[in-house]
């Protein structure tokens, strides 16, 4: 006669545990930033999972890729299927782990890496880390990126259990946290974040004299790892420097990238050197005085780069593919509608 009572006890304990776990997960979801209406850059990493696969070109890097290169224009110009896996202040080790993860979903023919992050040899701050890492799916790549990116004030377990980091947000909750509790909102077009504002360059940045122009060893270590990862997966690595006026890009930086590219037989394109050829006008083509291009500038740059990519890397023109063109024509319609608003 004791067995049924034991069974009921075990079942009751199990149900209580389920309720506690469910409550914990729901509370965590409530307190986590939603990145839907504010700090939308934090949702970029998660949007990729809904669109992963079938991209012949993958961009990795910081804001200089997601603000300056539009996959929609690459497709319109040359039928290129591309995705931008950019995040704010994305550092070289973060680019490596994001690319490592990307190769578990697809195998692009070309990986485009913006080299602006070579100037940073240590983590910047937790806020940028969170925008890149929080919404990554759990994998060995996420474990690696956390361990490589944490500042001294951060703990690994605060990424495993975000409530440890966000428990104090009770007083900061907004309508956004409730409106997007059960849904996500994305603001990019294959990873490109559109901005139509115009805020021209006022004065050019001052060229300050630095005590040391040498990129850090850790940056070269991860650049090597990115290069080797591309080789292992049969992808061509292309190095670029986006045409951003700020922060200042020194000739000494450029020389190091040219030497690295020559040493390993890579292509390096510094678009700062060809802004006139591209047609970029810093009085009309930037939304923040030259840090990033606006829609007008990104369109010009993307059209220019589309011709290079299609001519030099044997990419497929998918405008002739009925199935893929149907998908991209729908994407283009939404993109053009947003551009026209």
C-alpha contacts under 8 A as a table, 3 or more apart, distances in Angstrom:
res1	aa1	res2	aa2	distance
1	X	4	X	6.56
1	X	5	X	7.61
2	X	5	X	5.35
2	X	6	X	6.34
3	X	6	X	5.13
3	X	7	X	6.16
4	X	7	X	4.98
4	X	8	X	6.14
5	X	8	X	5.07
5	X	9	X	6.15
6	X	9	X	4.99
6	X	10	X	6.16
7	X	10	X	5.19
7	X	11	X	6.03
8	X	11	X	5.00
8	X	12	X	5.96
9	X	12	X	5.07
9	X	13	X	6.20
10	X	13	X	5.14
10	X	14	X	6.08
11	X	14	X	5.00
11	X	15	X	6.13
12	X	15	X	5.13
12	X	16	X	6.16
13	X	16	X	5.10
13	X	17	X	6.18
14	X	17	X	5.11
14	X	18	X	6.22
15	X	18	X	4.99
15	X	19	X	6.21
16	X	19	X	5.12
16	X	20	X	6.18
17	X	20	X	5.04
17	X	21	X	6.06
18	X	21	X	5.14
18	X	22	X	6.04
19	X	22	X	5.09
19	X	23	X	6.04
20	X	23	X	5.06
20	X	24	X	6.05
21	X	24	X	4.99
21	X	25	X	6.17
22	X	25	X	5.15
22	X	26	X	6.10
23	X	26	X	5.12
23	X	27	X	6.00
24	X	27	X	5.19
24	X	28	X	6.09
25	X	28	X	5.04
25	X	29	X	6.16
26	X	29	X	5.08
26	X	30	X	6.21
27	X	30	X	5.05
27	X	31	X	6.26
27	X	163	X	7.92
28	X	31	X	5.26
28	X	32	X	6.07
28	X	162	X	6.79
28	X	163	X	5.29
29	X	32	X	5.34
29	X	181	X	6.88
30	X	177	X	6.26
30	X	178	X	7.21
30	X	181	X	6.43
31	X	163	X	6.96
31	X	166	X	5.90
31	X	167	X	6.57
31	X	169	X	5.97
31	X	170	X	6.87
31	X	173	X	7.43
31	X	177	X	7.55
32	X	162	X	7.05
32	X	163	X	7.33
32	X	166	X	6.21
33	X	177	X	7.07
34	X	37	X	8.00
34	X	43	X	7.73
34	X	176	X	7.11
34	X	177	X	6.14
34	X	180	X	6.64
34	X	181	X	7.71
34	X	184	X	7.49
35	X	38	X	5.53
35	X	39	X	5.21
35	X	40	X	4.53
35	X	41	X	6.96
35	X	42	X	5.37
35	X	43	X	5.52
35	X	185	X	7.88
36	X	39	X	7.29
36	X	40	X	5.41
36	X	43	X	7.10
36	X	176	X	7.16
36	X	180	X	7.28
36	X	184	X	6.78
36	X	185	X	5.09
36	X	186	X	6.66
36	X	187	X	7.84
37	X	40	X	6.10
37	X	176	X	6.87
37	X	185	X	7.97
39	X	42	X	6.01
40	X	43	X	5.62
40	X	44	X	7.37
40	X	186	X	7.54
40	X	187	X	6.82
41	X	44	X	5.52
41	X	87	X	6.63
41	X	88	X	6.92
41	X	131	X	6.70
42	X	45	X	6.86
42	X	87	X	7.58
42	X	130	X	7.61
42	X	131	X	4.29
42	X	132	X	6.51
42	X	134	X	7.98
42	X	135	X	7.51
43	X	46	X	5.53
43	X	47	X	6.33
43	X	131	X	7.65
43	X	135	X	7.06
43	X	185	X	7.82
43	X	186	X	6.46
44	X	47	X	5.31
44	X	48	X	6.92
44	X	85	X	7.49
44	X	86	X	7.47
44	X	87	X	6.88
44	X	186	X	7.30
44	X	187	X	7.90
44	X	188	X	7.20
44	X	191	X	6.41
45	X	48	X	5.89
45	X	49	X	7.89
45	X	85	X	6.85
45	X	86	X	7.75
45	X	87	X	7.24
45	X	132	X	6.55
45	X	133	X	7.86
45	X	135	X	6.15
45	X	136	X	6.20
46	X	49	X	5.81
46	X	50	X	7.69
46	X	135	X	5.46
46	X	136	X	6.21
46	X	137	X	7.81
47	X	50	X	5.73
47	X	51	X	7.04
47	X	186	X	6.58
47	X	191	X	7.83
48	X	51	X	5.22
48	X	52	X	5.62
48	X	85	X	7.42
48	X	190	X	7.61
48	X	191	X	7.46
49	X	52	X	5.20
51	X	190	X	7.80
52	X	55	X	7.70
52	X	105	X	6.28
52	X	106	X	7.05
53	X	105	X	6.12
53	X	106	X	5.08
53	X	107	X	7.99
54	X	81	X	7.19
54	X	106	X	6.82
54	X	108	X	7.71
55	X	58	X	6.79
55	X	81	X	4.88
55	X	82	X	4.94
55	X	83	X	6.46
55	X	106	X	7.49
55	X	107	X	7.83
55	X	108	X	5.83
56	X	80	X	7.10
56	X	81	X	5.57
56	X	82	X	5.94
56	X	107	X	7.51
56	X	108	X	4.30
56	X	109	X	5.04
56	X	110	X	6.28
56	X	315	X	7.04
57	X	80	X	7.55
57	X	81	X	6.42
57	X	82	X	4.52
57	X	83	X	6.53
57	X	108	X	5.43
57	X	109	X	6.14
57	X	110	X	4.79
57	X	111	X	5.81
57	X	112	X	7.25
58	X	82	X	5.68
58	X	83	X	5.13
58	X	84	X	5.90
58	X	85	X	6.95
58	X	108	X	6.45
58	X	110	X	6.45
58	X	111	X	4.94
58	X	112	X	6.12
59	X	65	X	6.88
59	X	82	X	7.64
59	X	83	X	6.28
59	X	84	X	4.57
59	X	85	X	5.73
59	X	86	X	6.99
59	X	111	X	5.89
59	X	112	X	4.62
59	X	113	X	6.01
59	X	114	X	7.84
60	X	65	X	7.09
60	X	84	X	6.28
60	X	85	X	5.04
60	X	86	X	5.24
60	X	95	X	5.99
60	X	98	X	7.83
60	X	99	X	7.27
60	X	111	X	7.42
60	X	112	X	6.24
60	X	113	X	5.15
60	X	114	X	6.70
61	X	64	X	7.09
61	X	65	X	6.03
61	X	85	X	7.12
61	X	86	X	4.96
61	X	87	X	6.77
61	X	89	X	7.95
61	X	90	X	5.58
61	X	91	X	7.32
61	X	92	X	7.75
61	X	95	X	6.05
61	X	113	X	5.92
61	X	114	X	5.23
61	X	115	X	7.46
61	X	116	X	7.98
61	X	117	X	7.47
62	X	65	X	5.95
62	X	66	X	7.06
62	X	86	X	5.24
62	X	87	X	5.17
62	X	88	X	5.17
62	X	89	X	4.99
62	X	90	X	4.49
62	X	91	X	7.31
62	X	114	X	7.31
62	X	116	X	7.72
62	X	117	X	7.27
63	X	66	X	5.21
63	X	67	X	5.67
63	X	68	X	7.82
63	X	86	X	6.41
63	X	87	X	6.10
63	X	88	X	5.20
63	X	89	X	6.58
63	X	90	X	7.69
63	X	292	X	7.68
64	X	67	X	5.71
64	X	68	X	5.76
64	X	114	X	7.19
64	X	116	X	7.88
64	X	242	X	5.96
64	X	244	X	7.29
64	X	292	X	6.54
65	X	68	X	5.24
65	X	69	X	5.58
65	X	84	X	6.88
65	X	86	X	6.08
65	X	114	X	6.82
65	X	192	X	7.79
65	X	242	X	7.31
66	X	69	X	6.09
66	X	70	X	7.64
66	X	84	X	6.04
66	X	85	X	7.50
66	X	86	X	5.33
66	X	87	X	7.24
66	X	191	X	6.09
66	X	192	X	4.67
66	X	193	X	5.79
67	X	70	X	7.89
67	X	192	X	6.07
67	X	193	X	5.48
67	X	194	X	6.83
67	X	195	X	7.74
67	X	292	X	6.10
67	X	293	X	6.40
67	X	294	X	7.31
67	X	298	X	7.26
68	X	192	X	7.66
68	X	242	X	7.34
68	X	292	X	6.46
68	X	293	X	5.42
68	X	294	X	7.33
68	X	297	X	7.34
68	X	298	X	4.65
68	X	301	X	7.25
68	X	302	X	7.71
69	X	84	X	7.83
69	X	192	X	6.52
69	X	298	X	5.49
69	X	299	X	7.47
69	X	301	X	6.84
69	X	302	X	5.39
70	X	73	X	5.42
70	X	74	X	6.52
70	X	189	X	7.58
70	X	190	X	7.88
70	X	192	X	5.36
70	X	298	X	6.38
70	X	299	X	6.73
70	X	302	X	5.92
71	X	74	X	4.84
71	X	75	X	6.16
71	X	80	X	7.65
71	X	81	X	7.00
71	X	82	X	5.31
71	X	83	X	6.21
71	X	84	X	7.42
71	X	189	X	7.36
71	X	190	X	6.25
71	X	191	X	7.85
71	X	192	X	6.94
71	X	302	X	7.57
72	X	75	X	5.21
72	X	76	X	6.14
72	X	189	X	7.11
72	X	190	X	7.55
72	X	328	X	7.94
72	X	331	X	7.68
72	X	332	X	6.37
72	X	335	X	7.53
73	X	76	X	4.84
73	X	77	X	5.88
73	X	299	X	6.26
73	X	302	X	5.97
73	X	303	X	6.22
73	X	306	X	7.97
74	X	77	X	5.28
74	X	78	X	5.91
74	X	79	X	6.62
74	X	80	X	5.50
74	X	81	X	7.42
74	X	82	X	7.47
74	X	302	X	5.86
74	X	303	X	6.17
74	X	305	X	7.75
74	X	306	X	5.14
75	X	78	X	5.36
75	X	79	X	4.00
75	X	80	X	4.46
75	X	81	X	6.01
75	X	82	X	7.76
75	X	318	X	7.82
75	X	319	X	7.57
75	X	328	X	7.77
76	X	79	X	5.91
76	X	80	X	7.87
77	X	80	X	7.87
77	X	303	X	6.04
77	X	306	X	6.48
77	X	307	X	7.67
78	X	306	X	6.09
78	X	307	X	6.93
78	X	310	X	6.55
78	X	317	X	6.00
78	X	319	X	7.80
79	X	316	X	7.02
79	X	317	X	4.23
79	X	318	X	4.71
79	X	319	X	4.92
80	X	306	X	7.47
80	X	310	X	7.47
80	X	315	X	6.89
80	X	316	X	6.62
80	X	317	X	5.94
80	X	318	X	6.47
81	X	318	X	7.32
82	X	190	X	7.22
83	X	190	X	4.97
83	X	191	X	5.83
83	X	192	X	7.99
84	X	190	X	6.20
84	X	191	X	4.47
84	X	192	X	6.28
85	X	98	X	7.63
85	X	191	X	6.11
86	X	90	X	7.02
86	X	191	X	7.00
87	X	90	X	5.43
87	X	131	X	7.10
87	X	132	X	5.76
88	X	128	X	6.35
88	X	131	X	7.05
88	X	132	X	7.16
89	X	117	X	7.52
89	X	128	X	6.35
90	X	94	X	6.03
90	X	95	X	6.48
90	X	117	X	6.97
90	X	128	X	7.84
90	X	132	X	7.24
91	X	94	X	5.17
91	X	95	X	6.19
91	X	117	X	5.37
91	X	118	X	7.73
91	X	120	X	7.01
91	X	123	X	7.64
92	X	95	X	5.01
92	X	96	X	6.26
92	X	117	X	6.02
92	X	118	X	6.72
92	X	219	X	6.00
92	X	222	X	6.05
92	X	223	X	6.87
93	X	96	X	5.01
93	X	97	X	6.46
93	X	145	X	7.04
93	X	148	X	6.80
93	X	149	X	7.60
93	X	219	X	7.46
93	X	222	X	5.65
94	X	97	X	5.30
94	X	98	X	6.08
94	X	145	X	5.80
94	X	148	X	7.81
94	X	149	X	7.30
95	X	98	X	5.13
95	X	99	X	6.00
96	X	99	X	5.17
96	X	100	X	6.06
96	X	222	X	6.53
96	X	223	X	7.79
96	X	225	X	7.05
96	X	226	X	5.51
97	X	100	X	4.81
97	X	101	X	6.11
97	X	141	X	5.29
97	X	142	X	7.21
97	X	144	X	6.84
97	X	145	X	5.80
98	X	101	X	5.12
98	X	102	X	6.11
98	X	141	X	7.13
99	X	102	X	4.80
99	X	103	X	6.31
99	X	226	X	7.64
100	X	103	X	5.43
100	X	104	X	7.04
100	X	141	X	6.58
100	X	229	X	7.32
101	X	104	X	5.37
101	X	105	X	7.16
101	X	139	X	7.95
101	X	141	X	5.80
102	X	105	X	5.34
102	X	106	X	6.26
102	X	107	X	7.78
103	X	106	X	5.12
103	X	107	X	5.50
103	X	108	X	7.92
103	X	233	X	7.65
104	X	107	X	7.89
107	X	233	X	6.86
107	X	235	X	7.38
108	X	111	X	6.84
108	X	235	X	6.19
109	X	234	X	7.07
109	X	235	X	4.66
109	X	236	X	6.14
109	X	313	X	7.93
109	X	315	X	7.58
110	X	235	X	5.20
110	X	236	X	4.68
110	X	237	X	6.00
110	X	238	X	7.09
110	X	313	X	7.50
111	X	230	X	7.46
111	X	235	X	6.53
111	X	236	X	6.08
111	X	237	X	4.93
111	X	238	X	6.08
112	X	237	X	6.08
112	X	238	X	4.79
112	X	239	X	5.95
112	X	240	X	7.01
113	X	237	X	7.31
113	X	238	X	6.20
113	X	239	X	5.05
113	X	240	X	6.13
114	X	117	X	7.44
114	X	239	X	6.02
114	X	240	X	4.88
114	X	241	X	5.48
114	X	242	X	6.89
115	X	118	X	5.58
115	X	239	X	6.55
115	X	240	X	6.14
115	X	241	X	5.81
116	X	119	X	6.43
116	X	241	X	6.42
116	X	242	X	7.98
117	X	120	X	5.56
118	X	121	X	7.30
118	X	215	X	6.08
118	X	216	X	7.49
118	X	219	X	5.67
118	X	220	X	7.84
119	X	215	X	5.82
119	X	216	X	7.44
120	X	123	X	7.70
120	X	215	X	7.82
120	X	216	X	7.51
120	X	219	X	7.55
121	X	215	X	7.61
121	X	216	X	5.46
121	X	217	X	7.76
121	X	218	X	6.27
121	X	219	X	6.19
123	X	149	X	5.78
123	X	150	X	6.95
123	X	151	X	6.18
124	X	128	X	7.20
124	X	151	X	7.85
125	X	128	X	5.85
125	X	129	X	6.56
125	X	151	X	6.61
126	X	129	X	4.88
126	X	130	X	6.09
126	X	150	X	7.26
126	X	151	X	6.60
126	X	154	X	7.32
127	X	130	X	5.26
127	X	131	X	6.54
128	X	131	X	5.22
128	X	132	X	6.56
129	X	132	X	5.33
129	X	133	X	5.88
129	X	134	X	7.90
129	X	149	X	6.79
129	X	150	X	7.49
130	X	133	X	5.12
130	X	134	X	5.13
131	X	134	X	6.31
131	X	135	X	7.74
132	X	135	X	7.19
132	X	136	X	7.50
133	X	136	X	5.42
133	X	142	X	7.23
133	X	145	X	7.43
133	X	146	X	7.14
134	X	159	X	6.90
136	X	142	X	6.54
137	X	142	X	7.00
138	X	141	X	7.70
138	X	142	X	5.69
138	X	143	X	7.45
139	X	142	X	5.22
139	X	143	X	6.50
140	X	143	X	5.10
140	X	144	X	6.15
141	X	144	X	5.00
141	X	145	X	6.11
142	X	145	X	5.11
142	X	146	X	6.14
143	X	146	X	5.32
143	X	147	X	6.29
144	X	147	X	5.25
144	X	148	X	6.12
145	X	148	X	5.12
145	X	149	X	5.89
146	X	149	X	5.21
146	X	150	X	5.90
146	X	156	X	6.84
146	X	159	X	7.75
147	X	150	X	5.93
147	X	156	X	7.14
150	X	153	X	7.78
150	X	154	X	5.70
150	X	155	X	7.15
150	X	156	X	7.67
151	X	154	X	5.42
152	X	155	X	7.99
154	X	158	X	7.37
155	X	158	X	5.53
155	X	159	X	7.40
156	X	159	X	5.57
156	X	160	X	6.71
157	X	160	X	4.79
157	X	161	X	5.89
157	X	162	X	7.92
157	X	164	X	7.79
158	X	161	X	5.10
158	X	162	X	5.14
158	X	163	X	7.20
158	X	164	X	5.22
158	X	165	X	5.56
159	X	162	X	5.24
159	X	165	X	7.88
161	X	164	X	5.93
161	X	165	X	7.85
162	X	165	X	5.30
162	X	166	X	6.18
163	X	166	X	4.90
163	X	167	X	5.09
164	X	167	X	5.87
165	X	168	X	7.66
166	X	169	X	5.50
167	X	170	X	6.79
168	X	171	X	6.95
168	X	172	X	7.98
169	X	172	X	4.88
169	X	173	X	6.16
170	X	173	X	5.67
173	X	176	X	7.81
173	X	177	X	6.15
174	X	177	X	5.55
174	X	178	X	7.25
175	X	178	X	5.37
175	X	179	X	5.97
176	X	179	X	5.06
176	X	180	X	5.99
177	X	180	X	5.71
177	X	181	X	5.94
178	X	181	X	5.04
179	X	182	X	7.77
179	X	183	X	7.94
180	X	183	X	4.90
180	X	184	X	5.90
180	X	185	X	7.44
181	X	184	X	7.88
187	X	193	X	6.66
188	X	191	X	5.04
188	X	192	X	5.04
188	X	193	X	4.71
188	X	194	X	6.90
189	X	192	X	4.99
189	X	193	X	6.66
189	X	194	X	7.83
189	X	331	X	7.67
189	X	335	X	6.98
194	X	294	X	7.10
194	X	295	X	5.98
194	X	339	X	7.98
195	X	287	X	7.07
195	X	294	X	5.17
195	X	295	X	5.65
196	X	287	X	7.11
196	X	294	X	5.39
196	X	295	X	5.20
196	X	296	X	7.36
196	X	339	X	7.44
197	X	286	X	7.58
197	X	287	X	4.99
197	X	294	X	6.47
198	X	283	X	7.97
198	X	284	X	5.95
198	X	285	X	6.78
198	X	286	X	5.79
198	X	287	X	4.47
198	X	288	X	7.40
198	X	294	X	6.98
199	X	283	X	7.40
199	X	284	X	7.29
199	X	286	X	5.92
199	X	287	X	4.48
199	X	288	X	5.17
199	X	289	X	5.44
200	X	282	X	5.72
200	X	283	X	4.26
200	X	284	X	5.93
200	X	285	X	7.29
200	X	286	X	5.90
200	X	287	X	6.78
200	X	288	X	6.90
200	X	289	X	4.84
200	X	290	X	6.95
201	X	204	X	7.09
201	X	282	X	5.73
201	X	283	X	5.99
201	X	286	X	7.48
201	X	288	X	7.57
201	X	289	X	3.97
201	X	290	X	5.41
202	X	289	X	6.45
204	X	245	X	7.23
205	X	245	X	7.24
205	X	246	X	6.66
205	X	247	X	7.46
205	X	248	X	6.46
206	X	248	X	7.73
207	X	248	X	6.81
210	X	213	X	6.47
213	X	252	X	6.27
213	X	253	X	6.77
214	X	252	X	7.85
214	X	253	X	7.50
215	X	219	X	6.77
215	X	220	X	7.44
215	X	253	X	7.66
216	X	219	X	5.38
216	X	220	X	6.70
217	X	220	X	5.17
217	X	221	X	6.07
218	X	221	X	4.87
218	X	222	X	6.29
219	X	222	X	5.30
219	X	223	X	6.01
220	X	223	X	4.85
220	X	224	X	5.99
221	X	224	X	5.22
221	X	225	X	6.34
222	X	225	X	4.77
222	X	226	X	6.05
223	X	226	X	5.07
223	X	227	X	6.16
224	X	227	X	5.04
224	X	228	X	6.07
225	X	228	X	5.05
225	X	229	X	5.95
226	X	229	X	5.04
226	X	230	X	6.23
227	X	230	X	5.21
227	X	231	X	6.30
227	X	237	X	6.47
228	X	231	X	4.95
228	X	232	X	6.14
229	X	232	X	5.14
229	X	233	X	6.34
230	X	233	X	5.17
230	X	234	X	5.99
230	X	235	X	4.86
230	X	236	X	6.45
230	X	237	X	6.34
231	X	234	X	5.11
231	X	235	X	6.05
231	X	236	X	7.30
232	X	235	X	7.84
236	X	313	X	7.97
237	X	266	X	6.68
237	X	267	X	7.64
238	X	266	X	6.37
238	X	267	X	5.35
238	X	268	X	6.21
238	X	269	X	7.96
239	X	261	X	7.79
239	X	266	X	7.38
239	X	267	X	6.12
239	X	268	X	4.57
239	X	269	X	6.35
240	X	268	X	5.46
240	X	269	X	4.68
240	X	270	X	5.61
240	X	271	X	7.32
241	X	268	X	7.99
241	X	269	X	6.36
241	X	270	X	4.65
241	X	271	X	5.96
241	X	272	X	7.19
242	X	270	X	6.68
242	X	271	X	5.54
242	X	272	X	6.68
243	X	270	X	7.45
243	X	271	X	5.07
243	X	272	X	4.39
243	X	275	X	6.99
244	X	247	X	7.35
244	X	272	X	7.18
244	X	290	X	5.71
244	X	291	X	5.19
244	X	292	X	5.86
244	X	293	X	7.47
245	X	248	X	6.28
245	X	249	X	7.87
245	X	290	X	4.93
245	X	291	X	5.82
246	X	249	X	7.72
246	X	290	X	6.11
246	X	291	X	4.92
247	X	291	X	7.21
249	X	253	X	6.68
249	X	254	X	7.57
250	X	253	X	5.17
250	X	254	X	6.54
251	X	254	X	4.93
251	X	255	X	6.16
252	X	255	X	5.13
252	X	256	X	6.45
253	X	256	X	5.33
253	X	257	X	6.53
254	X	257	X	5.21
254	X	258	X	6.14
254	X	270	X	7.96
255	X	258	X	5.06
255	X	259	X	6.08
256	X	259	X	5.14
256	X	260	X	6.15
257	X	260	X	5.04
257	X	261	X	6.04
257	X	268	X	7.30
258	X	261	X	5.15
258	X	262	X	6.08
258	X	268	X	6.63
259	X	262	X	5.13
259	X	263	X	6.06
260	X	263	X	5.11
260	X	264	X	6.42
260	X	266	X	7.96
261	X	264	X	5.44
261	X	265	X	5.68
261	X	266	X	4.51
261	X	267	X	6.04
261	X	268	X	6.23
262	X	265	X	5.12
262	X	266	X	6.31
262	X	267	X	7.89
263	X	266	X	7.84
270	X	273	X	5.87
270	X	274	X	7.63
271	X	274	X	5.28
271	X	275	X	6.27
272	X	275	X	5.67
274	X	277	X	5.15
274	X	278	X	6.16
275	X	278	X	5.01
275	X	279	X	6.01
275	X	280	X	5.31
275	X	281	X	7.96
276	X	279	X	4.87
276	X	280	X	6.04
276	X	281	X	7.83
277	X	280	X	7.86
278	X	300	X	6.30
278	X	301	X	6.22
278	X	304	X	6.19
279	X	300	X	6.73
280	X	285	X	6.35
280	X	297	X	5.96
280	X	300	X	6.89
280	X	301	X	7.66
281	X	284	X	5.64
281	X	285	X	5.51
281	X	297	X	7.60
282	X	285	X	5.23
282	X	286	X	5.98
282	X	289	X	7.72
282	X	290	X	6.69
283	X	286	X	7.17
284	X	296	X	7.67
284	X	297	X	7.85
285	X	293	X	5.62
285	X	294	X	5.46
285	X	295	X	7.34
285	X	296	X	5.42
285	X	297	X	4.35
285	X	298	X	7.81
286	X	289	X	6.08
286	X	290	X	5.50
286	X	291	X	7.44
286	X	292	X	5.80
286	X	293	X	4.14
286	X	294	X	4.68
286	X	296	X	7.95
286	X	297	X	6.53
287	X	290	X	7.22
287	X	291	X	7.98
287	X	292	X	6.57
287	X	293	X	6.20
287	X	294	X	5.18
288	X	291	X	5.83
288	X	292	X	6.38
288	X	293	X	7.89
289	X	292	X	7.72
290	X	293	X	6.84
293	X	296	X	7.45
293	X	297	X	5.03
293	X	298	X	5.61
294	X	297	X	5.31
294	X	298	X	5.95
295	X	298	X	5.08
295	X	299	X	5.95
295	X	339	X	7.87
296	X	299	X	5.30
296	X	300	X	6.53
297	X	300	X	5.21
297	X	301	X	6.23
298	X	301	X	5.09
298	X	302	X	5.86
299	X	302	X	5.17
299	X	303	X	6.07
300	X	303	X	5.32
300	X	304	X	6.24
301	X	304	X	5.12
301	X	305	X	6.13
302	X	305	X	5.08
302	X	306	X	5.85
303	X	306	X	5.07
303	X	307	X	6.64
304	X	307	X	5.63
304	X	308	X	6.93
305	X	308	X	5.05
305	X	309	X	6.13
306	X	309	X	5.12
306	X	310	X	6.01
307	X	310	X	5.32
307	X	311	X	6.05
308	X	311	X	5.31
308	X	312	X	5.85
309	X	312	X	5.45
309	X	313	X	5.63
309	X	314	X	7.79
309	X	315	X	7.15
310	X	313	X	6.01
310	X	314	X	6.15
310	X	315	X	5.38
310	X	316	X	7.63
311	X	314	X	6.60
311	X	315	X	7.86
317	X	320	X	6.57
317	X	321	X	7.95
318	X	321	X	4.99
318	X	324	X	6.51
318	X	325	X	6.40
319	X	322	X	7.58
319	X	324	X	7.48
319	X	325	X	5.25
320	X	325	X	6.93
321	X	324	X	5.55
321	X	325	X	5.67
322	X	325	X	5.31
322	X	326	X	6.16
323	X	326	X	5.36
323	X	327	X	6.77
324	X	327	X	5.19
324	X	328	X	6.27
325	X	328	X	5.01
325	X	329	X	5.73
326	X	329	X	5.20
326	X	330	X	6.38
327	X	330	X	5.35
327	X	331	X	6.41
328	X	331	X	4.79
328	X	332	X	5.92
329	X	332	X	4.94
329	X	333	X	6.13
330	X	333	X	5.14
330	X	334	X	6.54
331	X	334	X	5.31
331	X	335	X	6.12
332	X	335	X	4.85
332	X	336	X	5.87
333	X	336	X	5.23
333	X	337	X	6.07
334	X	337	X	5.08
334	X	338	X	6.25
335	X	338	X	5.23
335	X	339	X	6.19
336	X	339	X	4.88
336	X	340	X	6.10
337	X	340	X	5.14
337	X	341	X	6.40
338	X	341	X	5.32
